């Protein structure tokens, strides 16, 4: 979902002429990168909380997706309806350095980069996923008919072995990157749209957030559903993240609250009583608390 044009963060604000289609934080923690519905890619400093640069008219009909390479040197962005292009931007030189033209048939709704820096994955409203060589920009594989809906979410496991995808439909799919094939599908009891996918740091669990602020937790080793909760917030979920140690989960909602949850991931199983502990705290854009979350290693 969109993050609207005036987004408060860490005591500062991000102002866009139109709503933000996508937002990511660079792996080195120095930058926030946004893709705007106005077609502009923007770089913000997390150090002094100021706008560093705008890549104006980066894409037609919106810059729908942004990602940053593991070395935090390059931004990769995808275009909106009938733009179809993927572009590479040098953060230091502040210029476009490469492009993949007509990457998809309609748009580039989502991008993901593997942690080892080898792969770029792209998803589209054409219902397909493409796997690219990040460095050479060569197409490695085309997962045709990946979903019977727009592909809106892509995540690589931290070992770069699997790619997980989701969209409007019930199924979340897990793809084997090396074999270039579907490993398995997870049929969630909740039919609503996927809003966010989070993989635990040890790659053992997948947390699926859906429309209506519901959540499901899956064991990826045996494909078992180990926890589900229908409503975490009174408003729609806008974003979620997990701490680097896998002990805390943070959720942000249209009810104007950010909530931090104690997450119990004990080995390869979760006991029902401890899957989601009580809410630890509720935040209302308080700078000191948000700074503390950053120090805890939460990826927002």
N, C-alpha and C positions, 0 to 999 in steps of 0.2 A: 504493500500500500504506500501511498504518497506520504512523505513527511512535508507538512505544509510550509509555505514560503517564509514564515518567521519562526524559526526553530531555536528555542533557547537551549544552550548547552554550556555547562561549566561556568556559569556566570556571564557568558557572552551570548551573542545571537548570530544566526546565519540568516541573511536576508537575500532572497532570490526574487526576481521579477515574477516568476511563476513557481509552482510547487516543485519540490525536489522529488525526482523519480527514483533515485538510488543514492546511497551514501555508504562510504566505507572508510575505515581507518587504516593508514599505512602500517605495515608490520613493525616498523621501527618506532611507532607511536608518535611521530612528529606531525603528521598531516591528517586532516579530514578531507576527503575528496567527494564531491557531490556531482551528480548528473542531473541537469535541470530539464523540466518540460519545455523550457525556452531554447533547448538545443545547446546550452553552454555547459562545459565542464569546468568546475571551480576547485581551486586548492586553497585550503584554510590551514593556518598554523595552529597546532594544539599548544604551542609554547606561549605565544603572545596573543592567541585567539583573534587573529586578524586574517583578512583575505589576502592571499599571496598573489594569485594570478587567476585570470579568466581566459579560457580557450573559447572565444566567442564563435557562434555558429559551427560548433564542432560537429553537429549532426542536424539533419532536417527532422522536423516533427518530434523533437525531444532526444536528449541523451538518456536513454532508458536504463542503462547499466554501466557500472564502473567497477574496476578492480585494480589492485596495485600489485606489482611483481614482488616476490619475496625479498629482493634487495632494496625495495622502496625507491627505486630509481625511475620506474616507468609506470604510467597509468594506461590502462586499456579500457576503452569505452565502446559501447554499442548504440546504434541509432534506432529511432522510432519507425513508425509505419512507412514502408517503402523507402527508407534510407538504406537499410540492409547492410551497412558497412561497420567494420570494426576498425578502430584507430588506436595507434600507439603514441603516447605523449611523453616526452622527456621532461621530468620534473625540474631538473636544474636548468636546462637550456630553454625550457618553456616553449617548446615547439613540437609539432607533429613529426614523427620520425618514420612511421610505417603505417600501412593500411592493409586490410583484407577487404576487398571489394565484393559486394553481393554475397556476403557470408551466408545469408539466409534468404528465403523467398519473400518474407514480409518485413520482419523487424529483428532486432537482437534484444530480447527482453531481459536476459540475465547472462552474466559472465562469472566464471570461477577459474582460479589459477591454482594449480597443485603446489603444495608446499615445497617440493623439490625443484620447482621452476621449469619442469619439462613440458607441462601440458596447460593448454587453455581450453576450457569448455564453454560452449555457447548454446543457449536455448532460445526458442522463438515461438511466435504465434503460429508458425507453420507446423507445429506439433513435433518438431524434430530437435535432436541434440547433435552438435558436431564437436569432435575432439580434434584439436589443432596442436601442432608443434609450436610452442610459445615463441621460440627463438626464430625459426625459419618461416613460420606462419603457414606451413604446409598442412593440408587437411590429412589427418591420420585415419579418421573413421567418421561415417555418417550414420547415426542411430535413427533410421527412418521410422516414422509412426511410433515414436518413443512414448507419447501420451496421446489420448484422444481429447486433448485440450491444449491451451497455451502452456508452454513450459516456462514457469515463472521462478523456480528455485533450483539451484545447483550447488552442491557442496562436495568437495573432495575430502576423503579421510586424510588424516595427517601423514599417513605413510604413502599416500598417493596411489594406493592400490584400487580404490573404489571411488566411483562417482555416484552421488545420490541426487535424485531429481523428484520434483513434485509440481503440481499445478492445481487446476480447478477440480480434478477428479479425486476419487477416493484413494487410489493406489499411490504409494510412494515407491519408487523403483531404485534398485541398487545395481549398478553396472560395474562389471569387471573391466578395469582399464586395460590391462595387459592382454586379456583374451578378446576384448572388444565385443562383449556380449552381456546380456542381462543375467545377473547372478541370481536375483530373486526379487519378488514384489512383496510389499507389506500392505495388506488390506485392512485399513483402519476402520473400526466400527463407526467412526464419525465421518459422515459423507461431505462435510463442508470443505470449502477451499483451504488449501494449505497457505498459511501466512508466514511461516518461518521454519527452517530446519536447522537443528543444532546437533553436532556430533560430539560426544564426550571426548576429552583429551586422550583417553586410552583406546578410542575407536570401538569400544564395546557396546555403546548405547547410542540410540538415535532418539532425539526429542523432537516431536512434531507438534507445532502449534497450528491451530486451524481457526477459521472464521468463528466469531463468537467467544474468543479467548479460551478455547478448550485446549487441552494438552494430552498427548499420548507419549509414553516412553516404551521403546522397543529394545529388546536384546538382539543385537546384530549377529551374535554368534549362533543363536538357535532360532532366530526370527520369531520370538515370542513377545506378545504384548504383555508388559509387566506392570503398567500403571496407566490409568486414564482419569482425567478430571474434566468435567464439563465447563467450568467457568472459573477462571483465575481473576478476572476483572469484571467490572460493571460496564466497561466499554470495549470497543474493538481493540485487539492487540496491534500495536504499531511497530514493535521491535522486541528482540530478546537476545540475551547473551549468556555465556557461561564463563566462570572463572577458570584460570589456567590450571588449577588443581582439581577441578571438577566438583568442588564442594558447594558452590553457590550458583544460583540461577537468578538473573535479573530480567524483569519484564516491564515494558512500558506500554501504556494504554491510552485510548482516547478519553478515559475517565480522569486524565491529568495526573495519574499516579505512576510512579516507578516503584516496583516492589522487588525486594530481594528475598529469595527463598533458600532455605537450607536443603541441599540436595544430597541424598544418601545413595551412593553408588558403591555397594559393598561387593567387590569382586565381580562375578558374572551374574549376580542376582540382586533383586530388590525385594525387601519385605514390605508388605502392604502398609504397615504402620509407619514406615520410615521413608517411603518413596518421596513424599513431599512433606517436609516438616512445616511447622507453623510459619507464617509470614514474619520475617525478622524486623522489617521496617518499611515505612512508606515515605517516599521522597516527593517534594514539590519544588524541584529545580533548585535545591539548596547547594550552593557552591562547595561547601566543605564536605558534604556527604558524597557528592559526585566525584570530587577529587579522591576521596577515600576508596571509592569503587574502582577508579583507575589504578590506584596503588595495589588493590587486591588482584589485579590482572583480569578484570572483567572486560570482555569484548562486547561493546554495545552496538 
